[in-house]
Amino acid sequence: MADQTFYYEYPDGSIAERVTTAADPEHPEGVTLLTAAEYATKKAAIEAALAQQQADVEAAQTAQKKNAYDALIAAGIPEEAARTLSGYRPEPTGGA
């Protein structure tokens, strides 16, 4: 028998794709069957949310490093040491 693909959404909002050759497969309890288009839309939304979450985490980490860097500079620590201690890497300013 040819492969059949089923798309599921679980009660917790997670999604899954299942490929089977079974003639009459048993579906997991509590799932909602999705069309391929619905699955693709939900998958794209989940991926976008994860990417945004990662960007938010990275922005928070950068802000934390900059705050530490600024505090070290204000305390009179040399710039190179402040960069090393804080992990912050200021963007180079213009000029050549």
C-alpha positions in Angstrom: 0.0 0.0 0.0 1.2 3.5 -0.7 2.3 5.9 2.0 -0.4 8.0 3.6 0.4 11.2 5.5 -1.6 12.4 8.4 -1.2 15.7 10.2 -2.2 16.0 13.8 -2.8 18.8 16.4 -2.6 17.7 20.0 -4.7 19.2 22.8 -1.6 21.1 24.0 -1.2 22.8 20.6 1.7 20.8 19.4 1.6 19.3 15.9 2.9 16.2 14.3 3.2 14.6 10.9 2.8 10.8 10.5 3.6 8.8 7.4 2.2 5.2 7.4 1.4 2.4 5.0 -1.3 1.0 7.2 -4.6 0.7 5.4 -6.7 1.9 8.4 -4.3 3.5 10.9 -5.3 4.2 14.4 -4.9 7.9 15.3 -3.6 9.0 18.7 -6.3 9.8 21.2 -7.4 13.4 21.5 -5.8 14.7 18.3 -7.4 16.8 15.7 -6.7 15.8 12.1 -5.4 18.7 10.0 -5.1 19.2 6.3 -1.6 19.7 4.8 -2.3 23.4 4.4 -3.5 23.7 8.0 -0.5 21.9 9.3 1.9 24.1 7.2 0.2 27.2 8.5 0.4 26.1 12.2 4.0 24.9 11.7 5.0 28.3 10.2 3.4 30.1 13.1 5.2 27.9 15.7 8.5 28.4 13.9 7.9 32.2 13.8 7.1 32.2 17.5 10.2 30.2 18.3 12.4 32.6 16.2 10.9 35.6 18.0 11.5 34.0 21.4 15.1 33.3 20.4 15.5 36.9 19.2 14.0 38.2 22.5 16.4 36.1 24.6 19.4 37.3 22.5 18.3 40.9 22.9 17.9 40.5 26.7 21.4 38.9 26.9 22.9 41.7 24.9 21.2 44.3 27.1 22.5 42.6 30.2 26.0 42.5 28.8 25.8 46.2 27.8 24.6 47.1 31.3 27.5 45.2 32.9 29.9 46.8 30.4 28.6 50.3 31.1 28.9 49.7 34.9 32.5 48.5 34.5 33.4 51.6 32.4 31.7 53.9 35.0 33.8 52.2 37.7 37.0 53.1 35.8 37.8 49.7 34.4 39.7 49.9 31.1 37.6 49.3 28.0 39.3 46.1 26.9 38.9 44.6 30.4 35.3 45.7 30.6 34.6 44.0 27.2 36.3 40.8 28.4 34.5 40.8 31.8 31.1 41.7 30.5 31.2 39.7 27.2 29.8 42.9 25.5 31.2 43.8 22.1 30.3 47.4 21.2 29.6 48.0 17.6 32.5 49.8 15.9 31.8 53.5 15.4 32.3 55.1 12.0 35.5 56.5 10.6 38.3 54.9 8.8 
